[in-house]
Amino acid sequence: MTESGYECAPWELRWRGLDVDALQRTESAFAVSNGHIGLRGTLEEGEPRGLPGTYLNGFYEQHELPYAEGGYGYPEEGQTVVNVTDGKIIRLLVEDEPLDMRYGIATAHDRVLDFRRGTLRRVTEWSSPTGRRVRVTTERLVSFTQRAVAAIRYEVEPLDEDLQLVVQSDLLANEPVESDTHDPRVAAALDAPLVGEFCHAAGYQAVLVHQTRMSGLRVAAAMDHKIEVDDGLRTRIHAEEDLARLTAAVDVPKGGRLRVTKFLAYGWSAQRSAPALRAQVEAALAGARQTGWKGLAAEQRQFLDDFWATSDIEIDGDPELQQAVRFALFHLLQAGARGETRAIAGKGLTGPGYDGHAFWDTETFVLPVLTYTMPDAARDALGWRHSTIDKAKERATQLGLRGAAFPWRSINGAECSAYWPAGTAAFHVSADIADAVVRYVNATQDKHFERTCGAELLLETARLWASLGHFDHHGHFRIDGVTGPDEYSAVADNNVYTNLMARKNLLAAADVCQRHPDVAEQFEVDTAEIDSWRAAADAMALPYDQELGVHPQSEGFLEHDEWDFAATDEDFYPLLLNYPYFDLYRKQVVKQADLVLALHLCGDSFSPEEKARDFAYYEARTVRDSSLSAGTQAVIAAEVGHLQLAYDYLAEAALTDLHDVHNNVRNGLHMASLAGAWQATVAGFGGFRDFGGQLSFAPRLPDELGGLTFRLAFRETRFQVSVQHDAATYRVLNGPPLDLIHHGERFTVSEEPVELPIPKLDPGPAPVQPIGRAPARRDASKVRQFDRS
């Protein structure tokens, strides 16, 4: 096993034995989802449990936001993801005794998340307190192909004797959940948030419909069953406001088995009536029953076969990283595959962390992965942003600005961050969205999306920058009083990352309006406005310190006092929980990659020498109190040639959740850190960049890895890059040839492989990190691997 308790295998995540104290974090790792429905990996019997959770993307309750002192422009309402009706529960009684892993003896207990089958499997052998032994085998999935459907197969086998078995299969609403929040408003909102509107049960099927008290959203959950036994089955079903239960009793002989297949369907709406939602979930159930368990499982496998054919990453020499990177890709797929008109939250649908909100993480970290592996999911996530543009325009107007000011954190598109320096002032989120639009359109040539959604997103965000910034008496276009990615430097002037991303945004908006003059006319964009965007972009203020030879993160940052790292106890990280913000804001201490993120996303704006100097300077001041940081630092460390450091940062990003580095996996996985594992691998050691639709690669491997192979999708072409220490091989898997760049050399690749040498690079001395904040070193050779290929 690895030190985290998971076995190391290339295509699965397995945990043997029951560790009750570890349930909360394993429930997050073992979550199954399709981007619309999310089921945490709780045991079917419901207890013991860490944190139960069943989530529907976009389904939330609202509550007042707390302010000690109010102020104009402060958001008034918060939004919190709701644990909806739980359909995972299947309780088992063995001759009167409930199967509870805390009692009796579990002689075997094995859970595995299968990245190729797309299911969570479990085998438990349990001896009751009176010595009756059974084997329970379960498998669950949330369907990638039937968006509203989940299913569970539950089998029980007596091991020593004939036994009476009773199964209780539930739909349970308003499940008691302990909340970590210290805000009584949030706690009150989550205390029985669902009001029953309809319940019905007949045969093996039941439906419950509820509505939230404050947000007014309506949810329907339905279950149906297929029960397979030899004979003697007795069943009863009933429903009440918050509970529907099917009870099945049967005598099962030794050597026989009871098999229950439970089909679940979920739907929610802010507008449809209870009868309409009931009809929707009953129809979804009918489809699931018609397909059957075997059909659903076959569809799931086929969907994943197609996904891995375009997106797999193979790592030679580090089995733990191999598992972690596939784990990351699998959960990113689960977060976005069928989200469609909804956001991709910071925790996906794996837990209630961050209140279920979506951040800029989606566009900057997650969507690049999906753009080049599953572009339809990237399109749908950007479609959600477009569906909220009216709220973003209202927010801009409230702030005295033009265009669209997208929220720092939200579920429905309205800003719900109560801390304005890190929320409202973080305007870069609008440029991050624009960047994701340009990347998606360049990668897919989806002109329909560009005309119907992308152009409006680009031009309205450009209007935001044009009104937020101003020309100074030197003729520079300044953007003052904003917060960049680094939340330890708030409300600063001319944040380099923000200004560079705004410049890209302004130029992209000008280009799209000239490509689609009819769309520009529709939104009253004239030639003068387009010219003003180009003028602002050309005059964008980009501070640079000639004496130090580095870019200040924001204007004046290099004049701040240095943070005393030597006097900072390691137990005092993260700093924001142990020091006042006012002290952090006036020191040279960086929470997460900021200027270094600009080196990645706007790398064509820096020379190689500037990148090396900037990276070294900020390495010594970045404490990585955010899970977003390590992946970006890995990318630039690899680019400037510090391959060992990049390898260490890749491991930190990839293993953040599996090793619970930040001690908060109980509330869900970190989608952006999982995406950082892809970024660190493909953009780091693969050297992958996409500037203006021109793909380039500058691959280099650390000594620890024997080889790296990854697959990407670009326009109509699927291709593969295989990296060795001295050369890289490019090959088209299907589709037309591609024009690429390898270490500055242009070439064309087709189905005939092209092998190109990797030039040597002398990076000079390795940069230093703040005392106690260097990434952890790993010895991959000590990881015990279980080769279940």
C-alpha positions in Angstrom: 0.0 0.0 0.0 1.0 3.6 -0.3 1.3 5.7 2.9 -2.3 7.0 2.3 -3.8 3.5 2.6 -4.7 3.1 -1.1 -3.2 0.3 -3.1 -1.2 1.3 -6.1 -2.5 0.0 -9.4 -2.6 1.5 -12.9 -6.3 1.5 -13.6 -8.0 1.5 -10.2 -8.1 2.9 -6.7 -8.5 0.2 -4.0 -8.7 0.3 -0.2 -8.7 -3.0 1.8 -10.2 -3.2 5.3 -12.4 -0.7 7.1 -10.8 2.4 8.7 -13.8 4.3 10.2 -11.6 7.3 10.8 -10.7 7.5 7.1 -14.3 7.2 5.8 -14.8 10.9 5.2 -11.8 11.1 2.9 -12.3 7.8 1.1 -16.0 8.7 0.5 -14.7 11.7 -1.5 -12.2 9.7 -3.4 -14.7 6.9 -4.1 -17.4 9.3 -5.3 -19.1 8.5 -8.6 -20.6 11.2 -10.8 -21.4 12.2 -14.3 -21.4 16.0 -13.9 -25.2 16.1 -13.2 -25.6 13.6 -10.4 -22.9 13.0 -7.7 -22.9 10.2 -5.1 -20.3 10.2 -2.4 -18.7 6.8 -1.7 -20.7 6.0 1.5 -21.4 2.4 2.3 -24.8 1.1 1.0 -25.9 0.3 4.6 -25.7 4.0 5.4 -23.6 3.5 8.5 -20.9 3.8 9.6 -20.3 6.9 7.5 -18.2 10.0 7.4 -20.2 12.5 5.5 -23.3 11.4 3.5 -23.8 13.2 0.2 -26.0 13.1 -2.9 -25.7 16.2 -5.1 -27.4 17.5 -8.2 -25.3 20.1 -10.1 -26.7 23.5 -9.6 -29.2 22.6 -6.9 -28.7 24.8 -3.9 -30.3 26.6 -1.0 -29.8 30.3 -0.4 -29.2 32.3 2.8 -28.3 35.7 4.0 -24.6 36.6 3.9 -23.1 37.8 7.2 -21.5 41.2 7.5 -20.4 43.0 10.7 -20.7 46.2 8.7 -22.6 46.5 5.4 -21.4 48.3 2.4 -22.6 49.3 -1.1 -22.2 46.5 -3.6 -21.8 43.7 -1.1 -23.6 40.6 -2.3 -26.7 40.0 -0.1 -27.3 36.2 -0.5 -25.2 33.2 -0.3 -25.8 29.8 -2.0 -25.0 26.4 -0.6 -25.1 23.0 -2.3 -27.9 20.8 -0.8 -27.6 17.1 0.1 -30.6 15.9 -1.8 -32.6 12.7 -1.5 -30.3 9.8 -0.8 -31.0 6.8 -2.9 -27.8 4.9 -2.1 -29.1 3.3 1.0 -29.7 -0.5 1.0 -29.8 -1.9 4.5 -29.3 -5.6 5.2 -30.6 -7.7 8.1 -29.1 -11.2 8.5 -31.5 -13.2 10.7 -32.6 -10.0 12.5 -29.1 -8.5 12.9 -28.3 -5.4 10.8 -25.1 -5.5 8.8 -23.1 -2.8 10.5 -19.3 -2.9 10.0 -18.7 -1.6 13.6 -20.2 -4.8 15.0 -19.5 -8.5 14.4 -16.3 -9.2 12.4 -15.5 -8.1 8.8 -13.1 -10.9 7.7 -12.7 -9.1 4.3 -13.6 -5.7 3.1 -12.4 -4.4 -0.3 -13.5 -1.3 -2.2 -12.3 -0.3 -5.6 -13.0 2.6 -8.0 -12.5 1.3 -11.5 -11.3 3.9 -14.0 -12.2 1.8 -17.0 -15.5 0.4 -15.9 -16.6 3.7 -14.3 -18.0 1.9 -11.2 -17.4 1.6 -7.5 -17.2 -2.1 -6.4 -17.1 -3.6 -3.0 -16.8 -7.1 -1.5 -17.4 -7.6 2.2 -17.4 -10.8 4.1 -19.0 -10.3 7.5 -19.8 -12.4 10.5 -22.6 -11.2 12.6 -22.2 -11.0 16.4 -23.9 -14.4 16.6 -21.6 -15.9 14.0 -23.7 -15.9 10.8 -21.6 -15.3 7.8 -22.4 -13.6 4.5 -20.6 -12.2 1.5 -22.0 -8.9 0.2 -20.9 -7.8 -3.3 -22.0 -4.4 -4.6 -21.3 -2.2 -7.6 -22.7 1.3 -8.3 -22.5 3.7 -11.2 -23.8 7.0 -12.3 -24.4 6.7 -16.0 -22.5 8.8 -18.5 -24.9 7.9 -21.2 -28.3 8.2 -19.4 -27.7 11.6 -17.6 -30.5 11.3 -15.0 -29.8 7.7 -14.0 -27.7 5.9 -11.3 -27.8 2.2 -10.5 -26.6 -0.2 -7.8 -26.3 -3.9 -7.9 -26.4 -5.5 -4.4 -25.8 -9.2 -3.9 -25.8 -11.3 -0.7 -24.6 -14.9 -0.3 -24.9 -17.0 2.8 -21.5 -18.6 3.4 -22.2 -21.4 6.0 -26.0 -22.0 6.3 -29.4 -21.2 5.1 -30.4 -17.7 6.2 -33.3 -15.3 6.3 -32.3 -12.1 4.7 -34.2 -8.8 4.7 -33.2 -5.9 2.5 -34.5 -2.3 3.0 -34.0 0.0 0.1 -34.6 3.7 0.8 -35.1 7.1 -0.7 -34.3 9.4 2.3 -34.7 13.2 2.2 -33.4 15.7 4.8 -30.7 13.2 5.9 -29.0 14.7 9.0 -25.6 16.1 8.0 -23.1 17.7 10.4 -21.9 20.9 8.8 -18.4 22.4 9.3 -19.7 25.9 8.9 -19.4 28.4 11.8 -22.1 30.6 10.2 -25.5 30.0 11.9 -27.2 31.3 8.7 -25.7 28.6 6.6 -26.3 25.9 9.3 -30.0 27.0 9.4 -30.3 26.8 5.6 -29.0 23.3 5.6 -31.1 22.0 8.5 -34.0 20.1 6.7 -33.8 22.3 3.6 -36.3 20.2 1.7 -40.1 20.5 2.0 -42.1 17.5 0.9 -44.6 18.1 -2.0 -45.4 14.6 -3.2 -44.8 10.9 -2.4 -45.9 7.8 -4.1 -45.0 4.1 -3.9 -46.3 1.0 -5.7 -44.9 -2.3 -6.6 -41.1 -1.9 -6.5 -41.1 1.8 -7.5 -41.3 5.0 -5.4 -41.1 8.7 -6.1 -40.5 11.7 -3.7 -40.7 15.3 -4.8 -39.4 18.2 -2.6 -38.8 21.9 -2.8 -36.2 24.0 -1.1 -37.5 26.6 1.5 -35.7 29.6 0.2 -34.3 29.2 -3.3 -37.6 27.6 -4.5 -35.9 24.8 -6.5 -37.8 21.6 -6.9 -36.2 18.1 -6.9 -37.7 14.7 -7.8 -36.0 11.4 -6.9 -37.3 7.9 -7.9 -36.3 4.3 -7.4 -37.2 1.0 -9.0 -35.9 -2.5 -8.4 -35.2 -5.8 -10.0 -35.0 -8.6 -7.4 -33.6 -12.0 -8.3 -34.1 -14.9 -5.9 -35.1 -18.6 -6.2 -38.4 -18.3 -4.4 -40.3 -17.3 -1.3 -39.9 -13.5 -1.8 -42.1 -11.2 0.3 -42.1 -7.4 -0.3 -43.7 -4.3 1.1 -43.3 -0.7 -0.1 -44.5 2.5 1.4 -43.8 6.3 1.1 -44.1 9.3 3.3 -42.9 12.9 3.1 -39.2 12.3 3.5 -38.9 8.5 3.2 -39.8 5.8 0.7 -38.8 2.2 1.6 -39.0 -1.1 -0.2 -38.6 -4.1 2.2 -37.9 -7.5 0.7 -37.6 -10.7 2.9 -36.5 -14.0 1.6 -35.0 -17.3 2.9 -31.8 -18.0 1.0 -30.1 -21.4 1.2 -26.3 -21.8 1.5 -24.9 -21.6 -2.0 -27.8 -19.4 -3.1 -27.9 -15.6 -3.4 -30.2 -12.6 -3.2 -29.5 -10.0 -6.0 -31.2 -6.6 -6.0 -30.6 -4.1 -8.8 -31.7 -0.7 -7.8 -32.3 1.9 -10.4 -32.3 5.6 -9.4 -33.4 8.7 -11.4 -33.0 12.4 -10.4 -34.3 15.6 -11.8 -34.6 19.2 -10.6 -35.9 22.5 -11.9 -36.6 26.0 -10.9 -39.7 26.2 -13.0 -41.3 22.8 -13.7 -44.2 21.5 -11.5 -44.1 18.5 -9.2 -46.2 16.4 -11.7 -43.8 17.3 -14.5 -40.7 16.4 -12.5 -42.4 13.2 -11.4 -43.0 12.3 -15.1 -39.4 13.1 -15.9 -37.8 10.8 -13.4 -40.3 8.0 -14.0 -39.5 8.2 -17.7 -35.8 8.0 -16.9 -36.4 5.0 -14.7 -38.3 3.3 -17.5 -35.3 3.8 -19.8 -32.9 2.5 -17.1 -35.0 -0.6 -16.6 -35.3 -1.2 -20.3 -31.5 -1.0 -20.6 -30.9 -3.1 -17.5 -27.8 -3.3 -15.4 -25.7 -5.2 -18.0 -26.7 -2.6 -20.6 -25.8 0.3 -18.4 -22.5 -1.2 -17.4 -21.7 -1.9 -21.1 -22.5 1.7 -22.1 -20.4 2.9 -19.2 -17.4 0.9 -20.4 -17.8 2.0 -24.0 -18.0 5.6 -23.0 -14.8 5.3 -21.0 -13.0 3.3 -23.7 -13.6 6.3 -26.0 -12.5 8.7 -23.4 -9.2 7.0 -22.6 -8.5 6.5 -26.3 -8.2 10.3 -26.6 -6.9 11.4 -23.2 -4.8 8.7 -21.5 -1.4 9.5 -20.0 1.1 6.8 -19.6 4.0 7.3 -17.1 6.9 5.0 -17.1 8.9 4.7 -13.8 6.5 6.0 -11.2 3.5 3.7 -10.6 2.1 6.0 -7.9 2.0 9.0 -10.2 0.6 6.8 -13.0 -2.4 5.9 -10.8 -2.7 9.5 -9.5 -2.8 11.0 -12.9 -5.5 8.6 -14.2 -7.4 9.1 -10.9 -7.3 12.9 -11.7 -8.4 12.5 -15.3 -11.3 10.1 -14.2 -12.6 12.6 -11.6 -12.3 15.5 -14.0 -14.4 13.6 -16.5 -16.9 12.8 -13.8 -17.1 16.5 -12.9 -17.8 17.7 -16.4 -19.1 14.9 -18.7 -22.8 15.6 -18.4 -22.8 19.0 -16.6 -24.3 20.5 -19.7 -26.0 23.7 -18.7 -24.4 23.8 -15.2 -21.1 24.8 -13.7 -18.1 22.6 -12.7 -17.7 23.3 -9.0 -14.4 23.6 -7.2 -15.1 20.2 -5.6 -17.1 18.8 -8.5 -19.9 16.7 -7.0 -17.7 14.9 -4.5 -18.5 16.9 -1.4 -19.9 20.1 0.0 -16.6 22.0 0.2 -16.6 25.7 -0.9 -20.4 25.4 -0.5 -20.6 23.8 -3.9 -19.4 27.0 -5.6 -17.7 27.3 -9.0 -14.6 29.6 -9.2 -12.1 30.8 -11.8 -10.6 27.4 -11.2 -12.9 26.0 -13.8 -11.8 28.1 -16.8 -8.1 28.3 -15.9 -7.3 24.8 -14.7 -10.1 22.4 -15.5 -11.3 23.5 -19.0 -7.8 23.3 -20.6 -7.9 19.6 -19.7 -11.4 19.1 -21.1 -10.7 21.3 -24.2 -8.0 18.9 -25.4 -9.6 15.6 -24.2 -13.4 16.0 -24.2 -14.2 19.3 -25.9 -18.0 18.9 -25.7 -17.7 19.1 -21.9 -15.6 22.3 -22.2 -18.3 23.8 -24.5 -21.0 23.0 -22.1 -19.2 24.6 -19.1 -18.7 27.8 -21.1 -22.3 27.6 -22.2 -23.2 27.8 -18.5 -21.1 30.9 -18.1 -23.0 32.4 -21.1 -26.3 31.5 -19.6 -25.4 33.7 -16.6 -24.2 36.7 -18.5 -27.2 38.8 -17.6 -26.3 38.4 -13.9 -22.7 39.4 -14.7 -23.9 42.5 -16.6 -26.1 43.4 -13.7 -23.2 43.0 -11.3 -21.0 45.3 -13.5 -23.7 47.9 -13.5 -24.0 47.7 -9.7 -20.3 48.3 -9.5 -20.5 51.3 -11.8 -18.9 49.5 -14.8 -19.8 48.4 -18.3 -19.8 44.9 -19.7 -19.9 41.8 -17.6 -18.3 41.2 -14.2 -18.4 37.5 -13.6 -18.6 36.3 -9.9 -15.7 35.1 -7.9 -17.8 32.3 -6.5 -21.3 31.2 -7.4 -23.7 28.4 -8.1 -26.4 30.2 -10.1 -24.2 33.0 -11.6 -24.8 35.6 -8.9 -21.9 36.7 -6.8 -22.0 35.2 -3.3 -18.5 35.9 -1.9 -18.8 37.9 1.3 -15.2 38.9 1.3 -14.8 41.6 -1.4 -11.0 42.0 -1.5 -10.7 38.3 -2.6 -14.1 38.3 -4.3 -15.4 41.4 -6.1 -11.9 42.8 -6.6 -10.7 39.6 -8.3 -11.9 40.8 -11.7 -9.4 38.5 -13.5 -12.1 35.8 -13.5 -13.7 37.6 -16.5 -10.5 37.4 -18.4 -10.0 33.8 -17.4 -13.4 33.0 -19.0 -12.5 34.9 -22.1 -9.2 33.0 -22.3 -11.1 29.7 -22.1 -13.5 30.8 -24.8 -10.6 31.6 -27.2 -8.8 28.3 -26.3 -11.9 26.2 -27.0 -12.7 27.9 -30.3 -9.1 27.6 -31.5 -9.1 24.0 -30.5 -12.4 23.0 -32.1 -13.1 25.7 -34.7 -16.7 25.6 -33.3 -18.0 28.7 -35.2 -21.6 28.1 -34.1 -20.5 28.4 -30.4 -18.3 31.4 -31.2 -21.3 33.3 -32.9 -24.0 32.3 -30.3 -22.0 32.4 -27.1 -18.3 33.1 -27.4 -18.5 36.5 -29.1 -20.9 37.9 -26.5 -18.7 36.6 -23.7 -15.6 38.2 -25.3 -17.1 41.6 -26.1 -18.9 42.1 -22.8 -15.7 41.1 -20.8 -13.7 43.5 -23.0 -16.2 46.3 -22.1 -15.5 45.5 -18.5 -11.8 46.1 -18.9 -12.3 49.2 -20.9 -14.4 50.7 -18.2 -12.3 49.3 -15.3 -9.0 50.6 -16.5 -7.8 54.1 -17.6 -5.0 55.9 -19.5 -2.6 57.7 -17.2 -0.7 60.9 -18.1 2.2 58.7 -19.5 -0.2 57.1 -22.0 -0.3 53.7 -20.2 -3.5 51.8 -19.7 -3.7 51.0 -16.0 -6.0 48.6 -14.1 -5.9 49.6 -10.5 -7.4 48.3 -7.3 -7.8 44.6 -8.2 -6.8 41.3 -6.7 -4.8 38.8 -8.8 -4.6 35.1 -8.3 -2.5 35.6 -5.2 -4.9 36.4 -2.4 -2.1 37.5 0.0 -1.8 40.7 -2.2 -5.3 42.2 -2.5 -6.6 45.4 -4.1 -3.3 46.2 -5.9 -2.5 48.3 -8.9 -1.5 46.8 -12.3 -1.3 43.1 -11.3 0.7 41.7 -14.2 -1.3 38.5 -14.5 -4.6 40.5 -14.6 -3.2 43.1 -17.1 -1.8 40.4 -19.5 -5.0 38.4 -19.4 -7.1 41.6 -19.9 -4.9 42.5 -22.9 -5.5 39.1 -24.5 -9.2 39.6 -23.7 -9.4 43.0 -25.4 -7.6 41.8 -28.5 -9.7 38.6 -28.8 -12.9 40.7 -28.5 -11.7 43.0 -31.3 -10.9 40.1 -33.5 -14.2 38.3 -33.0 -16.2 41.4 -33.7 -14.3 41.9 -36.9 -14.9 38.3 -37.9 -18.6 38.6 -37.1 -19.7 42.1 -37.9 -23.3 41.2 -37.7 -22.8 40.0 -34.1 -20.9 43.2 -33.3 -23.8 45.2 -34.7 -26.3 43.2 -32.6 -24.5 44.3 -29.5 -23.9 47.8 -30.7 -20.1 47.5 -31.0 -18.9 50.0 -33.5 -15.4 50.7 -35.0 -14.6 53.3 -32.4 -15.2 50.8 -29.6 -13.1 48.1 -31.3 -10.3 50.7 -31.8 -10.5 51.7 -28.2 -10.0 48.0 -27.1 -6.9 47.7 -29.3 -5.5 51.0 -28.0 -5.9 49.9 -24.4 -4.3 46.5 -25.2 -1.4 48.2 -26.9 -0.8 50.6 -24.0 -1.4 48.0 -21.2 0.8 48.8 -18.2 3.2 46.0 -17.4 5.5 46.9 -14.5 9.1 45.7 -14.7 12.0 46.3 -12.3 15.2 46.9 -14.3 17.5 46.8 -11.3 16.3 43.4 -10.1 15.5 42.1 -13.6 12.1 40.8 -12.6 8.4 41.7 -13.0 6.7 42.8 -9.8 3.6 40.7 -9.2 1.7 44.0 -8.9 2.9 47.6 -8.9 4.9 48.3 -5.7 5.1 44.7 -4.7 8.9 44.7 -4.8 9.0 47.6 -2.4 7.1 45.7 0.3 9.0 44.4 3.3 10.1 40.7 3.1 8.2 38.1 5.2 10.2 36.6 8.0 10.0 33.0 7.0 12.8 32.0 9.4 10.6 33.1 12.3 7.4 31.4 11.0 6.6 28.1 12.7 5.6 25.3 10.2 2.4 24.8 12.3 1.4 28.4 11.3 0.7 27.5 7.7 -1.7 28.3 6.1 -0.8 31.9 7.0 -4.3 33.3 6.5 -5.5 31.2 9.5 -2.7 32.5 11.8 -1.8 36.1 10.7 -4.0 39.1 10.0 -4.6 39.9 6.3 -3.4 43.4 6.7 0.1 42.0 7.5 0.0 39.6 4.6 -1.1 42.3 2.2 2.0 44.5 2.9 4.7 41.9 2.7 6.4 40.0 -0.1 4.7 36.6 0.6 2.7 34.8 -2.0 -0.2 32.4 -1.3 -0.2 30.8 -4.8 1.4 31.2 -8.2 0.4 34.6 -9.6 3.1 36.1 -11.7 4.3 32.5 -12.3 0.8 31.7 -13.7 1.3 34.5 -16.1 4.5 32.9 -17.3 2.4 29.9 -18.2 -0.8 31.3 -19.7 0.9 34.4 -21.2 4.3 32.8 -21.8 4.6 34.4 -25.3 4.9 37.8 -23.5 8.1 36.9 -21.7 11.6 36.0 -22.8 13.2 32.7 -21.6 15.6 34.8 -19.5 12.8 36.7 -17.9 11.0 33.5 -17.1 14.0 32.0 -15.3 14.6 35.1 -13.2 10.9 35.7 -12.4 10.5 32.0 -11.4 13.5 32.0 -9.1 12.4 35.3 -7.5 8.8 34.1 -6.7 9.9 30.6 -5.7 11.6 32.2 -2.7 8.3 33.9 -1.7 5.5 31.5 -2.5 4.2 29.4 0.4 1.6 27.3 -1.5 -1.2 27.8 1.0 -3.5 27.0 -2.0 -3.9 23.7 -3.7 -3.9 25.6 -7.0 -0.2 26.4 -6.9 1.9 23.3 -7.2 0.7 22.4 -10.7 1.5 25.8 -12.1 4.9 25.9 -10.4 5.6 22.4 -11.9 4.9 23.7 -15.4 7.3 26.6 -15.2 10.0 24.7 -13.2 10.0 22.2 -16.1 10.1 25.0 -18.7 13.2 26.7 -17.2 14.9 23.3 -16.7 14.5 22.6 -13.0 13.2 19.1 -13.7 13.6 17.6 -10.2 11.7 20.5 -8.7 9.0 20.1 -11.4 8.8 16.4 -10.6 8.3 17.1 -6.9 5.6 19.7 -7.6 3.8 17.3 -10.0 3.7 14.7 -7.2 2.3 17.3 -4.8 -0.5 18.3 -7.2 -1.3 14.8 -8.3 -1.4 13.4 -4.7 -3.0 16.3 -3.0 -6.2 14.4 -2.5 -4.9 10.8 -2.3 -2.5 11.9 0.5 -4.9 14.5 1.9 -2.1 17.1 1.9 -4.4 19.9 3.0 -6.3 17.8 5.5 -9.7 18.7 4.0 -10.5 15.9 1.5 -13.4 15.0 3.8 -15.3 18.0 2.1 -14.5 16.8 -1.4 -11.7 16.5 -4.0 -9.8 19.5 -5.4 -10.8 19.7 -9.1 -8.2 22.3 -9.9 -5.4 20.4 -8.2 -6.4 17.3 -10.1 -6.3 19.4 -13.3 -2.9 20.6 -12.1 -1.7 17.0 -12.3 -2.5 17.0 -16.0 -1.0 20.5 -16.5 2.2 19.5 -14.7 2.5 16.4 -16.9 1.4 17.6 -20.3 2.3 21.3 -20.1 5.2 20.7 -17.8 7.2 17.7 -18.9 5.4 17.6 -22.3 6.1 21.4 -22.7 2.7 21.8 -24.4 1.5 25.3 -25.2 -1.3 26.7 -27.3 -0.8 30.4 -28.2 -3.4 31.6 -30.7 -4.2 28.1 -31.9 -0.6 27.1 -32.7 0.4 24.1 -30.7 4.0 23.8 -29.6 5.9 21.3 -27.4 9.2 21.5 -25.6 9.3 18.2 -23.8 11.9 17.2 -21.1 11.9 14.4 -18.6 13.3 14.2 -15.1 15.7 11.4 -14.3 13.0 9.6 -12.2 10.8 8.9 -15.2 11.7 6.5 -18.0 9.1 7.8 -20.4 5.9 9.8 -20.9 3.1 9.3 -23.4 0.0 11.4 -23.7 -2.9 11.9 -26.1 -4.7 15.1 -27.2 -7.6 16.1 -29.4 -7.2 19.2 -31.6 -9.8 20.1 -34.2 -10.4 17.0 -36.2 -7.2 15.3 -35.2 -6.4 12.9 -32.3 -2.6 12.6 -31.8 -0.1 11.1 -29.4 3.2 12.4 -28.0 5.7 10.0 -26.6 8.7 11.5 -24.7 12.0 9.8 -23.9 15.0 11.5 -22.4 16.7 12.2 -25.7 13.9 12.4 -28.2 10.1 12.8 -28.6 7.9 11.0 -31.1 4.7 12.5 -32.5 2.0 10.5 -34.3 -1.6 11.2 -35.5 -4.0 8.5 -34.2 -6.8 9.6 -36.5 -7.7 12.6 -38.5 -5.8 15.0 -40.8 -2.1 15.9 -40.4 -1.2 18.7 -38.0 1.4 21.5 -38.1 3.2 21.6 -34.7 6.3 23.1 -33.2 8.9 21.1 -31.3 11.5 23.2 -29.3 11.0 26.0 -31.8 11.2 23.8 -34.9 8.1 23.6 -37.1 7.0 20.2 -38.6 4.0 18.4 -39.8 2.9 15.1 -38.2 0.6 12.5 -39.8 0.0 8.8 -39.1 3.7 8.3 -39.9 5.5 8.9 -36.7 8.0 11.8 -36.5 10.9 11.5 -34.0 12.8 14.7 -33.0 15.7 15.2 -30.7 15.4 17.0 -27.3 18.1 19.7 -26.8 20.0 19.9 -23.6 19.3 22.9 -21.3 21.5 24.1 -18.4 19.1 25.7 -15.9 21.7 27.0 -13.5 21.4 26.8 -9.8 18.1 25.4 -8.5 15.8 28.1 -6.9 15.1 28.0 -3.2 11.7 28.0 -1.5 10.7 29.6 1.8 12.0 27.8 4.9 9.9 24.7 5.4 7.9 25.2 2.2 9.9 23.1 -0.3 7.8 20.4 -1.9 8.0 16.9 -0.3 10.4 14.5 -1.9 9.2 11.0 -2.7 10.9 7.7 -3.4 8.8 6.1 -6.0 10.8 2.8 -5.8 9.3 2.2 -2.4 5.7 2.3 -3.5 4.2 -1.2 -3.6 2.5 -1.7 -6.9 -0.4 -4.1 -7.6 -0.4 -4.8 -11.4 -4.0 -5.1 -12.3 -3.8 -4.1 -15.9 
